[in-house]
Amino acid sequence: MSAFANIVAGGVFHAAVLFLVAAGLQLVFGVQKIVNLACGSFYALGAYFGITFIGYAHQYGVSEWLILPGLIISGLLLGFIGPPIERMLRTVYDRDESFQLLLTFALVLMFQDVYKFVWGANPRSLDSGYLIYGTISAGDFSVPVYNLLVIAAAIAVAAGLGGFLQRTNYGRILRATAENRAMAEALGVDVRRIYSVVFTLGAVLGTTAGALVVPTAAASLDMAIEFVIEAFAVVVIGGLGSMRGALAGALVGLIRAFSILLYPELEVLAIYLIVVAVLIFRPAGLFGRTLA
């Protein structure tokens, strides 16, 4: 039971990080109708920059107790990359989806070269300073408090995004733009500004997720590709453009955890079996809307 609980706790932590990236992906697609393959690159950029940011913070005597807020700040600081990339994507908004995929995949390759140039080809990692928050133990069961704080932060983000989109005037404008861009423009909505804000928010969710995960995993050149595949599995399961779908689909982290416990060789295959089943029986995803 202790081993089971440890694996479940790890799965929930992975699901929390995965939700942050998937939420950004869903938000961008829901409003801008852009399938953004570069979301994995934002995740990796957040991881690399988070390591550098915390390294400099420690050099200047910042307490290790501030590692969590420091990583969050490092993710938020990367928001400046959103507007210029969104401006580049404006050239493919009204073109076929294949152009969007090619351009965002080109961004993935470009970012990989940036990582290699700035941080080198070898994986980078933080020390175990995040364990300063302690662990919660019961028998053989043990979970770092840091992991629980990240899970709580993801839940808070989910609640905050839901409230923002449903209960604020700006959120209603976003939803109106997602439903009918032409009508929103006719009513005086600055759609270009909306798109820039939405894309930047999506990018920040990805970079913050990457920063938060580095105390528990190394940053590497291939992490962007690996994570974007999982993020898209989440999107397929939950449904494109659905924030509830992102939350439900992120539970693939738990699926991976159970696979490791029951049959480790199925760790990755189990996710894709579920994706195939969803595509066969509910092509729009669990919470997506069927286009007719």
FILO-545905 format. One record per residue (C-alpha): chain; x, y, z negated; residue number from 1; residue in one letter. Coordinates in Angstrom, 3 decimals, padded with zeros to 6 digits. Each point is the difference from the previous one (the first is absolute). Example, Ala and Ser with C-alpha at 12.3 -4.5 7.8 and 13.67 -1.06 7.14 Angstrom:
<atom chain="A" x="012.300" y="-004.500" z="-007.800" resi="1" resn="a"/>
<atom chain="A" x="001.370" y="003.440" z="000.660" resi="2" resn="s"/>
% end
This chain:
<atom chain="A" x="000.000" y="000.000" z="000.000" resi="1" resn="m"/>
<atom chain="A" x="002.844" y="002.398" z="-000.743" resi="2" resn="s"/>
<atom chain="A" x="001.559" y="-000.631" z="003.411" resi="3" resn="a"/>
<atom chain="A" x="-003.412" y="000.531" z="001.582" resi="4" resn="f"/>
<atom chain="A" x="-000.483" y="003.286" z="-001.872" resi="5" resn="a"/>
<atom chain="A" x="003.474" y="001.226" z="001.001" resi="6" resn="n"/>
<atom chain="A" x="-000.684" y="-000.700" z="003.662" resi="7" resn="i"/>
<atom chain="A" x="-003.411" y="001.678" z="-000.139" resi="8" resn="v"/>
<atom chain="A" x="001.534" y="003.082" z="-001.649" resi="9" resn="a"/>
<atom chain="A" x="002.619" y="000.160" z="002.754" resi="10" resn="g"/>
<atom chain="A" x="-002.705" y="-000.433" z="002.636" resi="11" resn="g"/>
<atom chain="A" x="-002.079" y="002.846" z="-001.412" resi="12" resn="v"/>
<atom chain="A" x="003.073" y="002.263" z="-000.020" resi="13" resn="f"/>
<atom chain="A" x="000.686" y="-000.840" z="003.641" resi="14" resn="h"/>
<atom chain="A" x="-003.672" y="000.576" z="000.840" resi="15" resn="a"/>
<atom chain="A" x="000.130" y="003.426" z="-001.673" resi="16" resn="a"/>
<atom chain="A" x="002.976" y="001.114" z="002.101" resi="17" resn="v"/>
<atom chain="A" x="-001.538" y="-001.510" z="003.129" resi="18" resn="l"/>
<atom chain="A" x="-003.230" y="001.887" z="-000.631" resi="19" resn="f"/>
<atom chain="A" x="001.797" y="003.364" z="-000.027" resi="20" resn="l"/>
<atom chain="A" x="001.495" y="-000.623" z="003.453" resi="21" resn="v"/>
<atom chain="A" x="-003.217" y="-001.491" z="001.380" resi="22" resn="a"/>
<atom chain="A" x="-002.040" y="002.910" z="-001.372" resi="23" resn="a"/>
<atom chain="A" x="002.180" y="002.441" z="001.934" resi="24" resn="g"/>
<atom chain="A" x="-000.346" y="-002.124" z="003.124" resi="25" resn="l"/>
<atom chain="A" x="-003.778" y="-000.197" z="-000.405" resi="26" resn="q"/>
<atom chain="A" x="-000.335" y="003.720" z="-000.648" resi="27" resn="l"/>
<atom chain="A" x="001.952" y="000.931" z="003.126" resi="28" resn="v"/>
<atom chain="A" x="-001.922" y="-002.424" z="002.184" resi="29" resn="f"/>
<atom chain="A" x="-003.349" y="000.932" z="-001.506" resi="30" resn="g"/>
<atom chain="A" x="000.421" y="003.713" z="000.778" resi="31" resn="v"/>
<atom chain="A" x="002.462" y="000.136" z="002.896" resi="32" resn="q"/>
<atom chain="A" x="-000.629" y="-003.397" z="001.646" resi="33" resn="k"/>
<atom chain="A" x="003.763" y="-000.589" z="000.134" resi="34" resn="i"/>
<atom chain="A" x="001.373" y="-003.488" z="-000.743" resi="35" resn="v"/>
<atom chain="A" x="003.175" y="001.090" z="-001.753" resi="36" resn="n"/>
<atom chain="A" x="002.703" y="-002.677" z="000.125" resi="37" resn="l"/>
<atom chain="A" x="002.394" y="002.489" z="-001.596" resi="38" resn="a"/>
<atom chain="A" x="-001.697" y="-000.444" z="-003.399" resi="39" resn="c"/>
<atom chain="A" x="002.562" y="-002.717" z="-000.775" resi="40" resn="g"/>
<atom chain="A" x="002.787" y="002.450" z="000.791" resi="41" resn="s"/>
<atom chain="A" x="-001.438" y="002.520" z="-002.446" resi="42" resn="f"/>
<atom chain="A" x="000.007" y="-002.756" z="-002.619" resi="43" resn="y"/>
<atom chain="A" x="003.662" y="-000.814" z="000.680" resi="44" resn="a"/>
<atom chain="A" x="000.952" y="003.698" z="000.062" resi="45" resn="l"/>
<atom chain="A" x="-001.613" y="000.448" z="-003.409" resi="46" resn="g"/>
<atom chain="A" x="001.996" y="-002.937" z="-001.337" resi="47" resn="a"/>
<atom chain="A" x="003.364" y="001.282" z="001.251" resi="48" resn="y"/>
<atom chain="A" x="-000.630" y="003.592" z="-001.020" resi="49" resn="f"/>
<atom chain="A" x="-001.328" y="-001.085" z="-003.402" resi="50" resn="g"/>
<atom chain="A" x="003.268" y="-001.810" z="-000.731" resi="51" resn="i"/>
<atom chain="A" x="002.032" y="003.055" z="001.024" resi="52" resn="t"/>
<atom chain="A" x="-002.224" y="002.388" z="-001.939" resi="53" resn="f"/>
<atom chain="A" x="000.195" y="-002.016" z="-003.230" resi="54" resn="i"/>
<atom chain="A" x="003.753" y="-000.428" z="000.465" resi="55" resn="g"/>
<atom chain="A" x="000.516" y="003.770" z="000.140" resi="56" resn="y"/>
<atom chain="A" x="-002.435" y="000.527" z="-002.872" resi="57" resn="a"/>
<atom chain="A" x="002.059" y="-002.315" z="-002.209" resi="58" resn="h"/>
<atom chain="A" x="003.193" y="001.811" z="000.988" resi="59" resn="q"/>
<atom chain="A" x="-001.515" y="003.242" z="-001.259" resi="60" resn="y"/>
<atom chain="A" x="-000.978" y="-001.560" z="-003.311" resi="61" resn="g"/>
<atom chain="A" x="-003.710" y="-000.593" z="000.592" resi="62" resn="v"/>
<atom chain="A" x="-001.320" y="-002.554" z="-002.471" resi="63" resn="s"/>
<atom chain="A" x="-000.715" y="-003.530" z="001.225" resi="64" resn="e"/>
<atom chain="A" x="-003.424" y="000.388" z="-001.604" resi="65" resn="w"/>
<atom chain="A" x="-000.875" y="002.251" z="002.940" resi="66" resn="l"/>
<atom chain="A" x="000.652" y="-002.640" z="002.658" resi="67" resn="i"/>
<atom chain="A" x="-003.706" y="-000.449" z="000.772" resi="68" resn="l"/>
<atom chain="A" x="-000.857" y="003.715" z="000.429" resi="69" resn="p"/>
<atom chain="A" x="003.311" y="000.435" z="001.811" resi="70" resn="g"/>
<atom chain="A" x="-000.920" y="-002.649" z="002.568" resi="71" resn="l"/>
<atom chain="A" x="-003.452" y="001.514" z="000.455" resi="72" resn="i"/>
<atom chain="A" x="001.565" y="003.435" z="000.572" resi="73" resn="i"/>
<atom chain="A" x="002.455" y="-001.462" z="002.513" resi="74" resn="s"/>
<atom chain="A" x="-002.903" y="-001.484" z="001.971" resi="75" resn="g"/>
<atom chain="A" x="-001.935" y="003.266" z="-000.072" resi="76" resn="l"/>
<atom chain="A" x="003.028" y="002.010" z="001.155" resi="77" resn="l"/>
<atom chain="A" x="000.047" y="-001.986" z="003.233" resi="78" resn="l"/>
<atom chain="A" x="-003.350" y="001.484" z="000.979" resi="79" resn="g"/>
<atom chain="A" x="001.870" y="002.488" z="002.189" resi="80" resn="f"/>
<atom chain="A" x="000.441" y="-002.717" z="002.662" resi="81" resn="i"/>
<atom chain="A" x="-003.769" y="-000.187" z="000.580" resi="82" resn="g"/>
<atom chain="A" x="-000.743" y="003.195" z="002.002" resi="83" resn="p"/>
<atom chain="A" x="002.768" y="-000.343" z="002.632" resi="84" resn="p"/>
<atom chain="A" x="-000.801" y="-003.671" z="000.637" resi="85" resn="i"/>
<atom chain="A" x="-003.720" y="000.772" z="000.219" resi="86" resn="e"/>
<atom chain="A" x="000.766" y="002.743" z="002.514" resi="87" resn="r"/>
<atom chain="A" x="001.883" y="-002.568" z="002.095" resi="88" resn="m"/>
<atom chain="A" x="-002.966" y="-002.386" z="-000.137" resi="89" resn="l"/>
<atom chain="A" x="-002.366" y="002.649" z="001.384" resi="90" resn="r"/>
<atom chain="A" x="001.228" y="-000.936" z="003.464" resi="91" resn="t"/>
<atom chain="A" x="-001.665" y="-003.446" z="-000.269" resi="92" resn="v"/>
<atom chain="A" x="-003.195" y="000.748" z="-001.938" resi="93" resn="y"/>
<atom chain="A" x="-002.218" y="-000.275" z="003.073" resi="94" resn="d"/>
<atom chain="A" x="001.978" y="-002.673" z="001.781" resi="95" resn="r"/>
<atom chain="A" x="-000.245" y="-003.785" z="-000.031" resi="96" resn="d"/>
<atom chain="A" x="000.834" y="-001.787" z="-003.254" resi="97" resn="e"/>
<atom chain="A" x="003.018" y="-001.608" z="001.655" resi="98" resn="s"/>
<atom chain="A" x="001.688" y="003.422" z="000.263" resi="99" resn="f"/>
<atom chain="A" x="-000.635" y="000.599" z="-003.694" resi="100" resn="q"/>
<atom chain="A" x="001.486" y="-003.373" z="-000.925" resi="101" resn="l"/>
<atom chain="A" x="003.057" y="000.545" z="002.197" resi="102" resn="l"/>
<atom chain="A" x="000.687" y="003.470" z="-001.408" resi="103" resn="l"/>
<atom chain="A" x="-000.424" y="-001.020" z="-003.647" resi="104" resn="t"/>
<atom chain="A" x="002.115" y="-003.121" z="000.577" resi="105" resn="f"/>
<atom chain="A" x="002.682" y="002.232" z="001.527" resi="106" resn="a"/>
<atom chain="A" x="-000.102" y="001.965" z="-003.256" resi="107" resn="l"/>
<atom chain="A" x="000.640" y="-003.252" z="-001.896" resi="108" resn="v"/>
<atom chain="A" x="003.144" y="-000.645" z="002.054" resi="109" resn="l"/>
<atom chain="A" x="001.178" y="003.595" z="-000.387" resi="110" resn="m"/>
<atom chain="A" x="-000.480" y="-000.090" z="-003.765" resi="111" resn="f"/>
<atom chain="A" x="002.004" y="-003.227" z="-000.225" resi="112" resn="q"/>
<atom chain="A" x="002.928" y="001.744" z="001.669" resi="113" resn="d"/>
<atom chain="A" x="-000.376" y="002.897" z="-002.443" resi="114" resn="v"/>
<atom chain="A" x="000.147" y="-002.400" z="-002.967" resi="115" resn="y"/>
<atom chain="A" x="003.095" y="-001.665" z="001.407" resi="116" resn="k"/>
<atom chain="A" x="001.703" y="003.343" z="000.645" resi="117" resn="f"/>
<atom chain="A" x="-000.821" y="001.555" z="-003.406" resi="118" resn="v"/>
<atom chain="A" x="000.010" y="-002.994" z="-002.356" resi="119" resn="w"/>
<atom chain="A" x="001.932" y="-002.662" z="001.902" resi="120" resn="g"/>
<atom chain="A" x="-000.977" y="-003.506" z="001.043" resi="121" resn="a"/>
<atom chain="A" x="000.284" y="-001.625" z="-003.423" resi="122" resn="n"/>
<atom chain="A" x="-003.028" y="-000.210" z="-002.333" resi="123" resn="p"/>
<atom chain="A" x="-000.209" y="002.638" z="-002.730" resi="124" resn="r"/>
<atom chain="A" x="-001.526" y="-000.470" z="-003.443" resi="125" resn="s"/>
<atom chain="A" x="-000.469" y="001.652" z="-003.379" resi="126" resn="l"/>
<atom chain="A" x="001.180" y="-001.512" z="-003.247" resi="127" resn="d"/>
<atom chain="A" x="-002.486" y="-001.367" z="-002.526" resi="128" resn="s"/>
<atom chain="A" x="-000.472" y="003.409" z="-001.624" resi="129" resn="g"/>
<atom chain="A" x="-003.757" y="-000.287" z="000.482" resi="130" resn="y"/>
<atom chain="A" x="000.024" y="-002.631" z="-002.758" resi="131" resn="l"/>
<atom chain="A" x="000.479" y="002.894" z="-002.424" resi="132" resn="i"/>
<atom chain="A" x="-003.819" y="000.064" z="-000.169" resi="133" resn="y"/>
<atom chain="A" x="000.170" y="-003.478" z="-001.528" resi="134" resn="g"/>
<atom chain="A" x="-001.909" y="-003.169" z="000.749" resi="135" resn="t"/>
<atom chain="A" x="-003.191" y="-001.579" z="-001.238" resi="136" resn="i"/>
<atom chain="A" x="000.587" y="-003.588" z="-001.061" resi="137" resn="s"/>
<atom chain="A" x="-002.167" y="-002.825" z="-001.252" resi="138" resn="a"/>
<atom chain="A" x="001.764" y="-003.321" z="-000.206" resi="139" resn="g"/>
<atom chain="A" x="001.650" y="-000.644" z="003.354" resi="140" resn="d"/>
<atom chain="A" x="-002.084" y="002.703" z="001.646" resi="141" resn="f"/>
<atom chain="A" x="001.827" y="003.280" z="000.556" resi="142" resn="s"/>
<atom chain="A" x="-000.801" y="003.033" z="002.146" resi="143" resn="v"/>
<atom chain="A" x="001.916" y="003.302" z="000.151" resi="144" resn="p"/>
<atom chain="A" x="-002.020" y="002.987" z="-001.152" resi="145" resn="v"/>
<atom chain="A" x="001.269" y="001.800" z="003.118" resi="146" resn="y"/>
<atom chain="A" x="-001.952" y="-002.432" z="002.183" resi="147" resn="n"/>
<atom chain="A" x="-003.158" y="000.693" z="-001.991" resi="148" resn="l"/>
<atom chain="A" x="000.522" y="003.754" z="000.397" resi="149" resn="l"/>
<atom chain="A" x="000.292" y="-000.378" z="003.779" resi="150" resn="v"/>
<atom chain="A" x="-003.184" y="-002.097" z="000.068" resi="151" resn="i"/>
<atom chain="A" x="-001.764" y="002.685" z="-002.049" resi="152" resn="a"/>
<atom chain="A" x="001.293" y="002.678" z="002.380" resi="153" resn="a"/>
<atom chain="A" x="-001.367" y="-001.913" z="003.018" resi="154" resn="a"/>
<atom chain="A" x="-003.398" y="-000.326" z="-001.689" resi="155" resn="i"/>
<atom chain="A" x="000.051" y="003.730" z="-000.746" resi="156" resn="a"/>
<atom chain="A" x="000.849" y="000.757" z="003.654" resi="157" resn="v"/>
<atom chain="A" x="-002.857" y="-002.215" z="001.179" resi="158" resn="a"/>
<atom chain="A" x="-002.446" y="001.765" z="-002.317" resi="159" resn="a"/>
<atom chain="A" x="001.385" y="003.419" z="000.909" resi="160" resn="g"/>
<atom chain="A" x="-000.217" y="-000.608" z="003.748" resi="161" resn="l"/>
<atom chain="A" x="-003.526" y="-001.324" z="-000.332" resi="162" resn="g"/>
<atom chain="A" x="-001.068" y="003.030" z="-002.015" resi="163" resn="g"/>
<atom chain="A" x="001.801" y="002.402" z="002.334" resi="164" resn="f"/>
<atom chain="A" x="-001.622" y="-001.416" z="003.137" resi="165" resn="l"/>
<atom chain="A" x="-003.495" y="-000.341" z="-001.462" resi="166" resn="q"/>
<atom chain="A" x="-000.403" y="002.929" z="-002.399" resi="167" resn="r"/>
<atom chain="A" x="002.025" y="002.930" z="001.310" resi="168" resn="t"/>
<atom chain="A" x="-000.784" y="002.389" z="002.841" resi="169" resn="n"/>
<atom chain="A" x="003.353" y="-000.694" z="001.630" resi="170" resn="y"/>
<atom chain="A" x="-000.631" y="-003.725" z="-000.230" resi="171" resn="g"/>
<atom chain="A" x="-003.370" y="000.465" z="001.711" resi="172" resn="r"/>
<atom chain="A" x="001.720" y="001.996" z="002.748" resi="173" resn="i"/>
<atom chain="A" x="002.477" y="-002.861" z="000.464" resi="174" resn="l"/>
<atom chain="A" x="-002.806" y="-002.518" z="000.282" resi="175" resn="r"/>
<atom chain="A" x="-001.899" y="002.238" z="002.415" resi="176" resn="a"/>
<atom chain="A" x="003.122" y="000.346" z="002.159" resi="177" resn="t"/>
<atom chain="A" x="000.451" y="-003.770" z="-000.043" resi="178" resn="a"/>
<atom chain="A" x="-003.613" y="-000.507" z="001.111" resi="179" resn="e"/>
<atom chain="A" x="-000.108" y="002.606" z="002.767" resi="180" resn="n"/>
<atom chain="A" x="003.053" y="002.075" z="000.810" resi="181" resn="r"/>
<atom chain="A" x="-001.721" y="002.054" z="002.732" resi="182" resn="a"/>
<atom chain="A" x="-002.884" y="000.970" z="-002.261" resi="183" resn="m"/>
<atom chain="A" x="002.380" y="000.921" z="-002.830" resi="184" resn="a"/>
<atom chain="A" x="001.948" y="002.262" z="002.359" resi="185" resn="e"/>
<atom chain="A" x="-003.249" y="001.577" z="001.243" resi="186" resn="a"/>
<atom chain="A" x="-000.875" y="000.835" z="-003.613" resi="187" resn="l"/>
<atom chain="A" x="003.311" y="001.823" z="-000.476" resi="188" resn="g"/>
<atom chain="A" x="002.103" y="-002.700" z="-001.654" resi="189" resn="v"/>
<atom chain="A" x="003.729" y="000.363" z="000.680" resi="190" resn="d"/>
<atom chain="A" x="000.482" y="-003.618" z="001.089" resi="191" resn="v"/>
<atom chain="A" x="003.731" y="000.384" z="000.638" resi="192" resn="r"/>
<atom chain="A" x="000.525" y="001.124" z="-003.585" resi="193" resn="r"/>
<atom chain="A" x="-002.186" y="-002.855" z="-001.256" resi="194" resn="i"/>
<atom chain="A" x="002.069" y="-002.498" z="001.966" resi="195" resn="y"/>
<atom chain="A" x="003.254" y="001.430" z="-001.341" resi="196" resn="s"/>
<atom chain="A" x="-001.227" y="-000.194" z="-003.602" resi="197" resn="v"/>
<atom chain="A" x="-001.332" y="-003.540" z="000.420" resi="198" resn="v"/>
<atom chain="A" x="003.159" y="-001.301" z="001.649" resi="199" resn="f"/>
<atom chain="A" x="002.182" y="001.625" z="-002.650" resi="200" resn="t"/>
<atom chain="A" x="-002.120" y="-001.556" z="-002.755" resi="201" resn="l"/>
<atom chain="A" x="000.304" y="-003.398" z="001.673" resi="202" resn="g"/>
<atom chain="A" x="003.772" y="000.402" z="000.285" resi="203" resn="a"/>
<atom chain="A" x="000.299" y="001.035" z="-003.673" resi="204" resn="v"/>
<atom chain="A" x="-001.949" y="-003.078" z="-001.111" resi="205" resn="l"/>
<atom chain="A" x="002.489" y="-002.150" z="001.918" resi="206" resn="g"/>
<atom chain="A" x="003.148" y="001.746" z="-001.242" resi="207" resn="t"/>
<atom chain="A" x="-001.230" y="-000.020" z="-003.593" resi="208" resn="t"/>
<atom chain="A" x="-000.772" y="-003.720" z="000.204" resi="209" resn="a"/>
<atom chain="A" x="003.512" y="-000.656" z="001.285" resi="210" resn="g"/>
<atom chain="A" x="001.547" y="002.082" z="-002.765" resi="211" resn="a"/>
<atom chain="A" x="-001.998" y="-001.781" z="-002.703" resi="212" resn="l"/>
<atom chain="A" x="001.051" y="-003.462" z="001.139" resi="213" resn="v"/>
<atom chain="A" x="003.790" y="000.526" z="000.005" resi="214" resn="v"/>
<atom chain="A" x="000.552" y="-000.787" z="-003.694" resi="215" resn="p"/>
<atom chain="A" x="-001.232" y="-003.520" z="000.732" resi="216" resn="t"/>
<atom chain="A" x="001.282" y="-000.555" z="003.559" resi="217" resn="a"/>
<atom chain="A" x="002.928" y="001.131" z="002.131" resi="218" resn="a"/>
<atom chain="A" x="-000.407" y="002.422" z="002.888" resi="219" resn="a"/>
<atom chain="A" x="001.111" y="-001.605" z="003.272" resi="220" resn="s"/>
<atom chain="A" x="-000.151" y="000.694" z="003.719" resi="221" resn="l"/>
<atom chain="A" x="-002.579" y="-002.705" z="000.690" resi="222" resn="d"/>
<atom chain="A" x="-002.438" y="000.939" z="-002.757" resi="223" resn="m"/>
<atom chain="A" x="-001.933" y="002.358" z="002.287" resi="224" resn="a"/>
<atom chain="A" x="-000.882" y="-002.748" z="002.500" resi="225" resn="i"/>
<atom chain="A" x="-000.794" y="-002.520" z="-002.728" resi="226" resn="e"/>
<atom chain="A" x="-002.288" y="002.349" z="-001.865" resi="227" resn="f"/>
<atom chain="A" x="-001.824" y="001.412" z="003.026" resi="228" resn="v"/>
<atom chain="A" x="-001.017" y="-003.550" z="000.933" resi="229" resn="i"/>
<atom chain="A" x="-001.512" y="-000.480" z="-003.438" resi="230" resn="e"/>
<atom chain="A" x="-001.657" y="003.422" z="000.135" resi="231" resn="a"/>
<atom chain="A" x="-001.658" y="-000.852" z="003.291" resi="232" resn="f"/>
<atom chain="A" x="-001.145" y="-003.329" z="-001.418" resi="233" resn="a"/>
<atom chain="A" x="-001.689" y="002.030" z="-002.752" resi="234" resn="v"/>
<atom chain="A" x="-001.619" y="002.261" z="002.603" resi="235" resn="v"/>
<atom chain="A" x="-001.282" y="-002.926" z="002.057" resi="236" resn="v"/>
<atom chain="A" x="-001.454" y="-001.696" z="-003.058" resi="237" resn="i"/>
<atom chain="A" x="-001.573" y="003.134" z="-001.447" resi="238" resn="g"/>
<atom chain="A" x="-001.029" y="001.670" z="003.253" resi="239" resn="g"/>
<atom chain="A" x="001.597" y="002.918" z="001.857" resi="240" resn="l"/>
<atom chain="A" x="-000.803" y="003.378" z="-001.518" resi="241" resn="g"/>
<atom chain="A" x="-001.562" y="-001.377" z="-003.200" resi="242" resn="s"/>
<atom chain="A" x="001.508" y="001.089" z="-003.319" resi="243" resn="m"/>
<atom chain="A" x="-001.935" y="-002.746" z="-001.798" resi="244" resn="r"/>
<atom chain="A" x="001.481" y="-002.365" z="002.545" resi="245" resn="g"/>
<atom chain="A" x="003.510" y="001.139" z="-000.920" resi="246" resn="a"/>
<atom chain="A" x="-000.707" y="-000.738" z="-003.650" resi="247" resn="l"/>
<atom chain="A" x="-001.488" y="-003.420" z="000.713" resi="248" resn="a"/>
<atom chain="A" x="002.590" y="-000.918" z="002.610" resi="249" resn="g"/>
<atom chain="A" x="002.867" y="000.894" z="-002.313" resi="250" resn="a"/>
<atom chain="A" x="-000.917" y="-003.078" z="-001.990" resi="251" resn="l"/>
<atom chain="A" x="002.161" y="-001.895" z="002.491" resi="252" resn="v"/>
<atom chain="A" x="002.647" y="000.670" z="-002.634" resi="253" resn="g"/>
<atom chain="A" x="-001.883" y="-002.398" z="-002.242" resi="254" resn="l"/>
<atom chain="A" x="-000.359" y="-002.475" z="002.844" resi="255" resn="i"/>
<atom chain="A" x="003.773" y="-000.034" z="000.412" resi="256" resn="r"/>
<atom chain="A" x="000.419" y="-000.488" z="-003.728" resi="257" resn="a"/>
<atom chain="A" x="-002.354" y="-003.001" z="-000.072" resi="258" resn="f"/>
<atom chain="A" x="001.746" y="-001.446" z="003.060" resi="259" resn="s"/>
<atom chain="A" x="003.358" y="000.206" z="-001.756" resi="260" resn="i"/>
<atom chain="A" x="-001.490" y="-001.807" z="-002.984" resi="261" resn="l"/>
<atom chain="A" x="-001.802" y="-002.731" z="001.937" resi="262" resn="l"/>
<atom chain="A" x="002.139" y="-000.521" z="003.115" resi="263" resn="y"/>
<atom chain="A" x="002.838" y="002.502" z="000.596" resi="264" resn="p"/>
<atom chain="A" x="000.314" y="-000.860" z="003.702" resi="265" resn="e"/>
<atom chain="A" x="-003.474" y="001.500" z="000.533" resi="266" resn="l"/>
<atom chain="A" x="000.927" y="003.386" z="-001.470" resi="267" resn="e"/>
<atom chain="A" x="-000.119" y="001.864" z="003.320" resi="268" resn="v"/>
<atom chain="A" x="-002.161" y="-002.419" z="001.974" resi="269" resn="l"/>
<atom chain="A" x="-002.893" y="000.291" z="-002.480" resi="270" resn="a"/>
<atom chain="A" x="-000.431" y="003.711" z="000.770" resi="271" resn="i"/>
<atom chain="A" x="-000.209" y="-000.586" z="003.739" resi="272" resn="y"/>
<atom chain="A" x="-002.418" y="-002.874" z="-000.398" resi="273" resn="l"/>
<atom chain="A" x="-002.326" y="002.423" z="-001.766" resi="274" resn="i"/>
<atom chain="A" x="000.574" y="002.616" z="002.715" resi="275" resn="v"/>
<atom chain="A" x="-000.916" y="-002.542" z="002.691" resi="276" resn="v"/>
<atom chain="A" x="-003.119" y="-001.046" z="-001.922" resi="277" resn="a"/>
<atom chain="A" x="-001.106" y="003.635" z="-000.385" resi="278" resn="v"/>
<atom chain="A" x="000.584" y="000.702" z="003.694" resi="279" resn="l"/>
<atom chain="A" x="-002.103" y="-003.029" z="000.962" resi="280" resn="i"/>
<atom chain="A" x="-002.913" y="000.436" z="-002.391" resi="281" resn="f"/>
<atom chain="A" x="000.000" y="003.777" z="-000.611" resi="282" resn="r"/>
<atom chain="A" x="002.113" y="001.752" z="002.657" resi="283" resn="p"/>
<atom chain="A" x="-000.679" y="003.476" z="-001.446" resi="284" resn="a"/>
<atom chain="A" x="001.399" y="-001.042" z="-003.410" resi="285" resn="g"/>
<atom chain="A" x="-001.724" y="-000.362" z="-003.350" resi="286" resn="l"/>
<atom chain="A" x="-000.995" y="003.668" z="-000.225" resi="287" resn="f"/>
<atom chain="A" x="000.527" y="001.187" z="003.564" resi="288" resn="g"/>
<atom chain="A" x="-002.810" y="001.041" z="002.304" resi="289" resn="r"/>
<atom chain="A" x="-000.622" y="-001.888" z="003.191" resi="290" resn="t"/>
<atom chain="A" x="000.282" y="002.226" z="003.052" resi="291" resn="l"/>
<atom chain="A" x="-003.015" y="-000.297" z="002.271" resi="292" resn="a"/>
% end
